């Protein structure tokens, strides 16, 4: 066939237990009908070929030093995980748009055309954002850059702020204030606060920046004790409430197997990356929520238009509308008086995932994500559906951690979701979930239609950093828009 595209760069490939760096060349080939594109990759083990529709995009990143965009992609049929490097002529981009803080979509479209075999499953908006990121950041974003800070080790046992609340006494707050400063000072810097919140407590960089910005008051460059006292209740790791447009993280080691409550959140992202005893999610709207393996039940009540990544012994929902669940459940999930719910298997990748599933003895081969029991079931329609492959979202969470702690996404042993997985018959736990008592009719939804050729899952990349991007479902929508 006639080659339509040719590219040269570097690649890092992981095949089973072998890791090797090498030079590659690829060609996109078309057959006589123009219907099939074949990519040929020269590796130390020999030439590997695959079809364009076999490529599954995993995550994207940028290298400002080398002026590259880096795509990590997978070819499941070949057991390959690889990096595709896309050089970008930054000087030319700056010349084309010298007075613009963002990149014209046309440049992203040209890059997508040049590297189309790899970028077929990538949102145009996401690529445009990465291209703009290679240009000099705006002054506003430079001001948001997190200051360098001394790194601390994660707290051992329950943290001093475990009971932080509006009723906390001044003696307790002053003791924590001195611990944050690591000395006798009158004001805290953002670096002091970040070191304590992000490293010691295990919060995210956005948490520390938001706290400092909200409570520093008139003194924008320092946080005196009186202002620190006003925000003290928000340092409680286990209670997150009444927040809007915030990115909230709880890293591994921050929860210590305690109960977590999320209450009255709007357009927020919450990533609980530690084992919990029990989790309650109430009155949330437009949020993206990750909860790592929970020892018992996760209760989701009165939530609307949210996307959840949940792993638990059992899920129970009540009075929820238009919510999507990427779920691992050891027993049959329960829904009640809920409408327009969507379900798919667990698709989250975060640092420590494998360890948390093993700690809770969750068998990843026995996931009852689609064995739904509806206490409001009827004989005419279903209150839930299965997410079709073209809508499936895979979360990749990167954390900013001190040396020695994992920071890159861990799949937990889960494979990328396929149409066949979405259409599998539900498993049964063997335990009763109340069906014998109530005798409630159950109407299962239709299976999703077969996806079109080349359909791949979307990737939601989240980094523990200050980015100035959209938050919550708005960011999710941007990442899934083709």
N, C-alpha and C positions, 0 to 999 in steps of 0.2 A: 504494500500500500504506500501511498504518498504521505510523508510526514507533514503534519500541519503545525506542530509546535516542537521546539527543541530548547532545552534548558540545561545549564551546567551549574553545579554548586556542591555543597557538602552535605553529608547525611550521617546521622548516628542511628544505627539500627540495633534493635534488641531482638534476637531470635532464640526462644527458649532460654538457655542459660548463657549463650554466647553474646558478648558485647564487642562490637568492632566499629571503628571509625574508618571511613573510606571515601574515595572520590566516586562520583556516579555520573552517568549520563542517562537521560530518558528521552524517549520519543513517543509522541501520541500518534498512533497509526489508525488509519481508516481502511475498512475493507472496500470492496468494489461498490457496495451499496451505500457506503457512508454511514452505516448504522452502528458499527462497533468500533470503539477506541481501545487500543491495547497499549499499555505502558510497559516498557522493558527497563529493568533495573539491573545493572551490573554490580554484583556483590562478590566478596571474597569466596563465597560458596558457589559462585556461578551466576548465570543470568536467571533472573526471576521475572516472570511476566504476570500481569493481572489486568483485568478489565477496569475501566473507569468506574463502573458502578460497584466495584468491590472495595473501593477506598472509603474509609470511615474517618471523617475529621474528628479529632479529639480536642485539641486546644491550640490557641494562637498566642504568640508573644512577639516582642520586638527587641532588637539589639541596637541601641543607639550608637554604640561604639563602631559597630560594623555596618550600620545602616541597612539592616536586614529585617524582614518579617519572617518569623519561624512558625511553621505549622507542624504540629505533631499529628500524625495520622496512623491508622491501623489498616492492615489487610488481614482480616480474621482467617480467611481461607489459607493463607500462607504463614500464619503465626508470626506476622511481622508488625512491629511498632517502630515507626521511623520519624525523622525530622526532615521536612522539606524546606530548604532555605530559598527565600525570594529577595534578591538584591533590589534595593530601591535607590534611585538617583535623587537624593534629597535636594541637591543644588538645583536640579531642573524643576523640581516641585516648587521650591521657594521662588524661583524666577517666574513660574507661571502664576503664582498667587502671592505676591510680595506683601500685600496689605490685608491678607486674610488670616484669621486665627485658626481657621479650620480648612480642611482640604476639600476641593471640589469633588463631587461624586464621580465625575468623569474619570479622574485618575484611578479611583478604586475599580471602576468598571473595566478600564484597560488592564489593570493587574489581574482581575478575575478572568479576563479573556485569555491572557498570556498563560496563566497557571490554572486553566479551567479544570483539568482532571483532578486537581487536589482541592479546589475551592468550590466545588459544586454544592456542598452542604453548608457553606459559610454565608452568613447574612452580610449583605452589602454595607449596611450601617456599621457593623462591627469592623469590617475591613477599613472603611473610611476613617473610623476612630483611631485605628492603629497607625494608619498612614499619617494622620494629623499628629499623632503622638511622637513620630519620628522628627517632626519639625520642632523648632524651638518652642517650648511650652510658653503659654501666655503668662504675663506677670502675675495674674491672679492665681494660677496654678503653682507658680514658683513660690508664692507666699504660703501655700498650703503644705509645702514639703515638710515632712516630719523631721525635726532636728535629730542629730545623732545623740545617742543616749548610752549611758552605761547599762550593760545587760545584766539582768538578774535571773536567778533560777526560779522555777515555778514553786509556789507555796506548797509546803508539806502539811497534810491535815487540813482541817477547816481554816479558812482565812480569817483574819481579825474583823473583816467586814461582813461576816456571815449573817449577822443580825442587824445590819445597818437599816435604819428606818427613820421616819420623822420624829420618833420618840427617843432616839439615841441621845445619851447624855454627853455633855461637853468633854468630860474626862476621857471617854472612849474616843471621841472624834479627834481630840488633841493628840492622843497617843498614835492614832493612825496618821495624822498630819505629820508628826515627827518622823514616823517610819517612812513615809513617802519621800521626805526631804533627806532622810538618812543623816539627820543632824538638827541642831537648834537654829531654825531660820524662821523669818516672818512671812516669807512668800515662797510659793512653789513655781518653778519654771515648767514649761511644757515638757521638757526633757525629763524632769523629775517625775512628773505625773505619768508620762508614757512608760518609763522604766517600771514604775510600780503597777500600773494598770495592765499593760500589755504583756510584760514578762512575768512579774510576780503573781498577779491575779489571773492572767490568761485571758484578758479582754483583747479586742482588736484595736488597730491604730485609729480607726474611725471613732471608736468609743472614746478614746482618750482625747482626741482632737475636739469632738463634740462637747465633752464635759468641760474642757478648758475654755472653749469659745463661749459656751452658754453661761458659765458661772464666774468668769474672770472679771466681769463687770467693767468698770471704768478703766481698770488697769489691764490693758489688753496683753501686756507682755509678762504678767505674773498673776499668781492666784493667792491672795491673802487668806488667812484662816477663816474670816467671817464669810467669805464667798465659798470657800471649800465646804464649810458647814452646810450651806444651802443645798449643795449638790450631793452631800454625803449619802442619802438614801439610795441614790442611783449606783453606788458601788456594791450593793448587794448582788452577788452573782446569780442568785436563785429566783429573784423576782424582777421581771422586766415588764413595766406597765406604762401606759399613757405616753407613748412615744409616736412620733410622726416623721417620716422621711429620714430614718436613721438606719445605718448598717451596724448590726450588733453581733458580736462574736464572743463565744465562750470556747476557748481552746482546750485540748486534752489536758486533764489534770486540774481544771478550774471548777468542776462541779462535785467531784468526789462522791458520786453515787447518791446525791441528794435529790429531793423533789424540785422541779422547776415549774414556775408559773409564768405564762405569757398572757397579758391582759390588756385589752384596749389599745392595740397597735394599729397604725394606719400607714400604708405604703412603706413598710419597713422590710428589711431583710434580717433574719435572725438565724445564726448558725451555731447550734449547740453541738460541739464536737467532743462531747464527753459522755460517759455512761450516766444515766439518771435512774433514780428509783421509780419515779412516776412523773408524768408531765401533763399539765393542764394548759390548754390553749383556748382562750375565751375572747369573744368580741373583737376579732381581728379582721381587717379589711385591706384587700390589695397587697397582701404580704407574701414574701417567699420565706419559708421556714424549713430548716433542717434540724432534725433531732436524731442524734446518734442512738445506738441500741439502748432501749429502755427496758429495765428489768421486769416491769409489769405492764401497766396500761398507759396509753396516751389517750387523753380525752380532748376532743376538739368540738367546741360548742359555740353556736351563734357566730360563725365565721362566714365571710362572703368574699368571693373572687380572690381566693388565695391559692398558692401552690405549695404543697408540703412534700418533703422528703423525710419519711418516717420509718424507723425500725423499732419494733416493739413485740412484746408478748401478745398483746391484743390492742386493736384500735377500736375506739368507740366515738361515734360522732352523733351530734344532736343539733337540729335546727341550723344546718349549714346549707349554703346555696352557692352553686357554681364554683366549687373547689375541686382541685386536682390533687390526687395522692399518688406519689411514687413510693410504693409501700413494701416493706418486709414485715410480715406478721406471722408469728408462730402458731396462732390460732385464728379461727374465723373472725374477720372484722365485722363489727356491728355498726349499722347506720340506723338512724331513727329521725323521723320528721325532717328529712333532708331532701333537697332537690338538685338535680343537674350536677351530680357528682361524677368525677372521672377517676379511673383507677388504672395504674400500670405498675410493673414491678419496680423495686428499688433501683435507682440509677445513680446514686450519689457516690462520689469519690472524694475523700478527705484524709488528711494525715491521721494515722492511727485506726483506720476503719477495720482492718483485719483483726487487730488486737481486741477491739471492742466486741466484735461479733463472737470471737472465740471466748472472751470472758463471760459473756451471757449464754454461751453454749447454743447459739443460734445456728442451725444447720442451713447453709445457704441453698442447699438442694431441695429444701422443703419450705417453700414460701407460699403461704395461703393468701396472697395478695388479692386474688379474684374469687375467693370463697366467701363472698359477701352475704351476710344475713341482714335483711331489712325488716325492722320491727314495724315499719309502716308500709310493708309490701302489699301488693294487690294483684289481681289476675289480668289486668289489661296493659300495664306498662311498667317499665323499670325506672327507678329513681337514680340509676347510675349507668355508666357506660364504660367501655374499655377504650383507652386512648389509642387511636390509630398511629401507626409507625411514623407517619409524616409529622405528627405533633409531639412525639416523644422527645423529652429533654434530658440530657445527661449533665449533671452538675460536677464541676471540677473546682475544688476549693484549695487555694494555696495560702499558707499561713506564714507570717513573719515570726520566726522563733529564734531563741538563743541557740548557740552552737550545741549540738548533741541531741536536739529534739527534732523529730520529723517535721518537715514543712511542705512536702509535695503530696499531691493527691494519691491515695491508696484505694484501689478498686475493691478491696476486701474479698477478692476472688470472684466477683460477679463479672459476667461477660456482658458485652453490649447487647441491648435488647433487640430482638428480631421479630418479624411478623409471626413466625411460628410460635415463639414464646407467648406472644399476646393472645394467641388463639388456643392455647393449651387448656385442657379440662382442669377445673379446680381440684386441689387436693382436699383431704379431710383430716382434721386433727384427731378425731375420735372422741372429742369432748363436746358436751352439750353447750349450746349458746342460747338456749331458751326456746328453741323451735318446738320441742316436745310439749311444752306447757302451753304455748300460745296458739299453735297450729295456724301460723300466719302464712298466707300464700306468697310465693316468691316467683317473680317474673325476671328471668335473666335477660340481659341486653343481647342484641345481635352481635356477632363477631365483627371486628373491623374489616373493611374491604381490603383486598390485596393491594399493596402499595405499587406505585408506578416504578418502572425500571430506574435504578440509580438513587432511589429514596434512601436517605440516611438520617439518623437521629441528629437533633440539634445539640450543640454543646453550650452550656452556660458556664463561662469561666469567671470565677470570683477570686480576687486577690485581696489579701490583708494589707491594704494600702490606701492612700488618699488619692482618689481619682477624679472627683468632681462629676462623676457620671450620674445618670438617672438611677433611682432606687426602687426596689420592690418590683411589682408586676410591670412597671414601665420599662425597666431594664430587661426583664425577661422577654417582653414583647419585642424589643429591639434586637435581641439575640436570635429570636425565632423568625423574624421577618426576612423573607428571601429577596 
